[in-house]
Amino acid sequence: MSKNILIIEDEKDIIEMLRFNLSKEGFTVSSALSGEEGLRLARSNPPNLILLDLMLPGINGLDICKLLKSDDKTGHIPIVMLTAKDEDIDIVTGLEVGADDYITKPFSPKILIARLRAVLRRHQLKGEEKEPSIKIGSLLIDPGKYTVTLENKNLQLTATEFQLVYTLAKRPGWVFSRTQLVDKIRGEDHIISDRAVDVQIANLRKKLGKFGDYIETVRGAGYKFKEFS
């Protein structure tokens, strides 16, 4: 079956260009010119992937992403941010609110389609994988439910933060470089600075509370998860 892509973008020319190229590759395409309309379409007929512009009239793309990820009907849908912005802070913010990938304008349609296929493939594999949960005292990391609970309370982690803590925790003592972590959680090369990874780790440590100390910085090398029994 073809995959349905929902495009939330306020420029009609870009929508038509994307529709033409995606349709040629076998995707079905729906579109919305505003964030409000995009939310309605995503909730009424959940797509396989959402291509979301950052700069939208009314509700901006970051807020739309937050709303989609916090909704039970749409929280599982992978989101690829599409924007003219390429500053580190915008990339960090997009990842923090749960975006699965980040593509800047102008872009090559072929590269964009390859990235969309990669996101869809990772999303499918994630659903098929039955990796074991990790329990450390009162901390439970459950890859099946994609949740982290502390003392039976669910922590509000972004998709990227979950992938980071699970990647580190399932190999305690193993040192991951920042580049390796980006490759693990994104699946392919991305232009993301060391600072972006550091910000994600800092936020994750805060959310983990007393277990934040389990994520250790290895000076000049990267990060590791403290060994536990």
N, C-alpha and C positions, 0 to 999 in steps of 0.2 A: 504494500500500500504506500502511496505517496505521502510524504510528510507535509504537514500544513505549517506554513510560516506566517505569523502575524507581524506586519510591519506597522510600527507606530512612528510616523514621520510627518511633519507639516509641509514638506516641499513635494508638490505633486510630481515634478520632473524626476526626482530621486525615486519616488514610489514606482513610477512607470518603468524606469530603468531597471530597478530591482525586480519588479514583476516579470519583465521580459526575460532577464537572465535566469531567474530562479525557475520560471516555467519551462524554459528550455532544458533545464537539468532535472525535470520531473517533479518539482515541488508544486504544491498548490499554495496560492497566496491570497491572504485577506489583508486589508489595510485600514488604518484609521489616521485621520489628520490631526487629532488632538489626543491628549492623555486621557481625558474623560471618556471619549469614544473607545479608545484602546482598552481601558479597564472593562468597559461594558462587553466588548467583543471577547476579551480573554476569559471573562467569567461565564458568559453564556455559551461559548463554544471553544473550550480550551485548546490552543494549538500545540504543536509539538515543540515549537521554539518561537521566541519573540525577539524581533530585531527592533530595538528601542532607541530612538534619537534622544540625546541628552537635552537639547535646547528646543523645548516645546512651548507653545502658548498655553497659558493657564497653568495647570500642574506640570512642573518640569519632570524630565526623565528620571532623575534620582528619586524623587518622591513617588513616581509611578512604580519604579522598581521596588521600593520599600513596601508599597501597598500590595503589589503582586506577591512578593515573597512572604508576607505576613498573612495571606489569605489561604485557607485550607484548599480551596478549589484551584488555585494557581501557583502555590508555593513550590511545586515540584517542576514547573516549566523552566527550562534553561533560558536565560536572557543574555543576549549579546548587545552591548551598548554601541551605538553608532553616533559619532560626534566629530565636530571640527576641532574640539579641544584636544591637546596632547600633552598638557602639563602633568607632571608627576602627581600633583595633588588631585587632579581630576581622575587619573587612573586609580589612585588609592581609594578615593571616595566611591568610585564605581564598584570596585571590588568589595569594599566594606559593606555596601548595601546589598550584596548578593549577586552581582553580575557574574556570569560565567566566562565572558570574554569581552574584549574592548577593541573596537576597530575605529581608526580615525579617518576622517575625510581629508583629501580625496583618497579613494581606494580603487584597487583593481577588482572588477567583478569576479574574476577567476579566483583571486586570493580570498575574497570574502566568502565565496561559496565553499572553498576548501576549508576555511575556518568553521563555517556553519556545520559542515559535515563532521568535522573533528569534534565539535561540541556535542552534536547529536550522538555520535559514536560513544563518546565518554559517558554520556548520560545513560545510554542503553546498557553499557557494560556495568555501570555503577548499580543499575537496577538488577542485573543478573548475578553480580558477585555476591557470594554469601560469606563474607569475611567475619571472623569472630569478633565479639564485643571485647572491650578491654575494661577491666575493673581494677581500680586502685583505691582501696579504702572506700570512701563514700562517693568517689567519682566514677561514673559509668559512661564510656564512649561506645555508642551503639551504631555501627555503620549501616545496619539494616533499616533502622528508623531514621538514620541521619541526625541523631540527637546526642547531646551531652548533658547528663544530669549530675547535679551536685547535691548530696543529701536529699535525693528524690525530687529536687526542683530542677526544671528544665532551664538550661542556660540559653540565652538568645544569641546564638552564634550565627555569623554569616556563613554562606556556603564555603567561602575561602578559608575562614577561621576553622571550620570543622575539618576541612581537608588537611590543613596544616597540623592540627593537634593529632589527628588520626595517623597521618604519615609519620610524625615524630614518635608517637607513643607505641606504635606497633613494632618499632625497632629501637628499643631503649638502649642508650649508650652509643648508638651510631651517630656520627657527626654528618649532618647534611649542610652543604654549602648553600648560599642563597640561590645560586643558579639551579642547583638540584631541586630545591624546594619549588621554585617557579615551574620547572619542567614537570615535577610530580603533580602539582595542582592544576596546571594549565594544559599540560599535554603536548606542548610544542613551544618553540622559541617565541618569546615576547620581549618587547623593549620595556622592561620594568626595572627601575633602579633598585640598588641595595636598600635605599631609604624606604621604598614602598614595602619591601619585605619586613624591614625593621618595625615599621608602623603597625603592620598586621600582627607581628609577634607581641609588640607592646600592648595592643588592645586585647589580644588573646590572654596574656598573662593576667591582666586586670579582671577579666571575666571569670577566669579559673579560680580566683580567690587564693586560698592557701596552697592550692595545687599549681599556681602560676610559677612557683619556684622550681617545679619539675622541668620546665623548659630552660635550659642553661645555654648561655652564650659561650662559644668557644672562640676566644680572641684570634682574629686573623683567619678563621676557618668557616664558622657558620653557627649552627645551633644543633643541640642534641636534647633528647629527653632522658632525664635521670633514670638510671636502672632501678627497677623495683622488683620485689619478690611476690 
